[in-house]
């Protein structure tokens, strides 16, 4: 990472920490929030079959849906929301 990028990142981190301390000093609730996507594609890339036979694939098994999750928590209350 170039030195100026590292310095900028460090400066921004210090600024965020300062803002968090100011919010705590004002008695504001700090909410930590994160999101994630779970995906799955259940198809084998290689498979074996007997001579002169065809492989069959069930499309419902190949394209399994995805799940998105948003979760939030606070220091005081722990996990406050999980939305799927």
Backbone as numpy.savetxt, mean C-alpha at the origin, in Angstrom:
# Nx Ny Nz CAx CAy CAz Cx Cy Cz
22.07 8.68 -4.92 21.22 9.84 -4.92 22.12 11.09 -4.92
21.86 12.03 -5.81 22.68 13.25 -5.84 22.59 14.02 -4.52
23.65 14.72 -4.21 23.74 15.43 -2.93 22.63 16.47 -2.77
22.29 17.21 -3.84 21.25 18.23 -3.71 19.87 17.61 -3.48
19.63 16.45 -4.05 18.35 15.76 -3.84 18.27 15.27 -2.39
19.37 14.71 -1.91 19.42 14.24 -0.52 19.21 15.40 0.45
19.84 16.55 0.17 19.70 17.72 1.04 18.26 18.22 1.03
17.65 18.24 -0.14 16.25 18.68 -0.25 15.33 17.74 0.53
15.56 16.44 0.41 14.76 15.45 1.12 14.90 15.64 2.63
16.13 15.82 3.08 16.38 16.03 4.51 15.68 17.28 5.02
15.75 18.34 4.25 15.10 19.60 4.63 13.58 19.43 4.73
13.01 18.72 3.78 11.56 18.51 3.79 11.15 17.62 4.97
11.96 16.61 5.29 11.67 15.75 6.45 11.68 16.57 7.74
12.68 17.43 7.89 12.75 18.26 9.09 11.55 19.21 9.18
11.13 19.73 8.04 9.96 20.62 8.01 8.69 19.87 8.45
8.51 18.65 7.97 7.34 17.85 8.35 7.37 17.56 9.85
8.53 17.18 10.36 8.63 16.91 11.80 8.30 18.15 12.62
8.74 19.30 12.16 8.43 20.55 12.85 6.93 20.82 12.83
6.27 20.59 11.70 4.83 20.79 11.59 4.07 19.82 12.50
4.55 18.59 12.62 3.91 17.62 13.52 4.02 18.09 14.96
5.19 18.57 15.36 5.37 19.06 16.72 4.48 20.27 16.99
4.33 21.15 16.01 3.44 22.31 16.17 2.00 21.85 16.36
1.57 20.85 15.58 0.20 20.34 15.69 -0.02 19.71 17.06
0.98 18.96 17.55 0.87 18.38 18.89 0.76 19.47 19.95
1.56 20.53 19.80 1.52 21.64 20.74 0.18 22.33 20.77
-0.53 22.32 19.64 -1.87 22.92 19.56 -2.96 21.97 20.03
-2.57 20.73 20.37 -3.54 19.74 20.84 -4.35 19.10 19.72
-3.87 19.20 18.49 -4.60 18.62 17.35 -4.35 17.12 17.27
-5.34 16.39 16.80 -5.21 14.94 16.60 -4.48 14.68 15.29
-3.47 13.83 15.34 -2.72 13.47 14.15 -3.20 12.10 13.69
-3.64 12.05 12.45 -4.15 10.81 11.87 -3.15 10.30 10.84
-2.72 9.06 11.01 -1.83 8.40 10.05 -2.70 7.56 9.13
-2.51 7.71 7.83 -3.36 7.04 6.86 -2.48 6.38 5.81
-2.89 5.17 5.38 -2.15 4.48 4.33 -3.13 3.68 3.48
-2.72 3.39 2.27 -3.55 2.60 1.37 -2.69 1.52 0.71
-3.36 0.45 0.30 -2.65 -0.65 -0.37 -3.63 -1.37 -1.29
-3.11 -1.94 -2.35 -3.90 -2.76 -3.27 -3.35 -4.17 -3.25
-4.24 -5.13 -3.05 -3.88 -6.54 -3.11 -4.38 -7.08 -4.44
-3.50 -7.69 -5.21 -3.89 -8.25 -6.49 -3.40 -9.69 -6.58
-4.05 -10.44 -7.44 -3.63 -11.83 -7.63 -4.00 -12.25 -9.04
-3.07 -12.84 -9.70 -3.33 -13.43 -11.01 -2.87 -14.86 -10.92
-3.81 -15.76 -10.83 -3.47 -17.16 -10.56 -3.43 -17.98 -11.85
-2.40 -17.77 -12.63 -2.21 -18.58 -13.82 -0.75 -19.01 -13.84
-0.53 -20.28 -14.12 0.83 -20.79 -14.22 1.41 -20.40 -15.57
2.67 -20.05 -15.58 3.31 -19.67 -16.84 3.72 -20.89 -17.65
3.93 -22.03 -16.99 4.27 -23.26 -17.68 3.43 -24.39 -17.09
3.05 -25.30 -17.94 2.24 -26.43 -17.49 2.57 -27.64 -18.35
2.32 -28.81 -17.80 2.59 -30.05 -18.49 1.27 -30.66 -18.96
1.28 -31.29 -20.12 0.12 -32.05 -20.59 0.61 -33.27 -21.35
-0.27 -34.24 -21.44 0.08 -35.45 -22.17 0.13 -35.17 -23.66
0.80 -36.03 -24.36 0.88 -35.91 -25.80 -0.51 -36.01 -26.41
-0.79 -35.14 -27.40 -2.07 -35.10 -28.12 -3.25 -34.69 -27.23
-3.00 -33.95 -26.19 -4.10 -33.42 -25.37 -3.97 -31.91 -25.30
-5.08 -31.23 -25.10 -5.10 -29.78 -25.00 -5.31 -29.36 -23.55
-4.68 -28.27 -23.20 -4.91 -27.70 -21.88 -6.18 -26.86 -21.91
-6.90 -26.87 -20.81 -8.07 -25.99 -20.69 -7.84 -25.07 -19.50
-8.31 -23.86 -19.64 -8.13 -22.87 -18.59 -9.49 -22.26 -18.25
-9.78 -22.19 -16.98 -11.00 -21.54 -16.50 -10.70 -20.06 -16.31
-11.33 -19.20 -17.10 -11.04 -17.76 -17.02 -11.31 -17.17 -15.65
-12.25 -17.72 -14.90 -12.53 -17.20 -13.57 -11.36 -17.43 -12.62
-10.58 -18.45 -12.87 -9.41 -18.72 -12.04 -8.21 -17.86 -12.44
-8.20 -17.38 -13.67 -7.07 -16.58 -14.14 -7.17 -15.15 -13.64
-8.32 -14.54 -13.81 -8.46 -13.12 -13.47 -9.25 -12.97 -12.18
-8.53 -13.00 -11.08 -9.13 -12.81 -9.78 -9.12 -11.32 -9.51
-10.18 -10.79 -8.95 -10.27 -9.36 -8.70 -9.24 -8.86 -7.72
-9.25 -7.59 -7.51 -8.31 -6.97 -6.60 -9.06 -6.38 -5.40
-8.34 -6.06 -4.38 -8.93 -5.48 -3.17 -8.09 -4.28 -2.78
-8.74 -3.14 -2.62 -8.07 -1.93 -2.15 -8.46 -1.69 -0.70
-7.49 -1.28 0.11 -7.74 -1.06 1.53 -7.14 0.28 1.93
-7.91 1.05 2.70 -7.43 2.28 3.30 -7.58 2.11 4.81
-6.51 2.38 5.53 -6.54 2.24 6.99 -5.99 3.51 7.62
-6.56 3.87 8.77 -6.07 5.04 9.49 -5.97 4.72 10.97
-5.09 5.47 11.65 -4.92 5.28 13.08 -4.44 6.58 13.72
-4.65 6.67 15.03 -4.13 7.78 15.79 -3.32 7.23 16.95
-2.48 8.08 17.54 -1.69 7.64 18.69 -2.59 7.35 19.88
-3.66 8.12 20.02 -4.54 7.98 21.18 -5.48 6.77 21.08
-6.04 6.53 19.88 -7.09 5.53 19.74 -6.65 4.28 18.98
-5.44 4.27 18.44 -5.02 3.12 17.65 -5.71 3.13 16.29
-6.02 1.95 15.77 -6.67 1.85 14.46 -8.09 2.40 14.57
-8.41 3.36 13.73 -9.73 4.01 13.79 -10.62 3.65 12.62
-10.04 3.28 11.49 -10.86 2.96 10.33 -10.10 2.03 9.40
-10.79 1.02 8.92 -10.28 0.19 7.83 -11.41 0.12 6.82
-11.17 0.61 5.63 -12.21 0.62 4.59 -11.73 -0.22 3.43
-12.55 -1.22 3.04 -12.18 -2.12 1.93 -13.04 -1.81 0.73
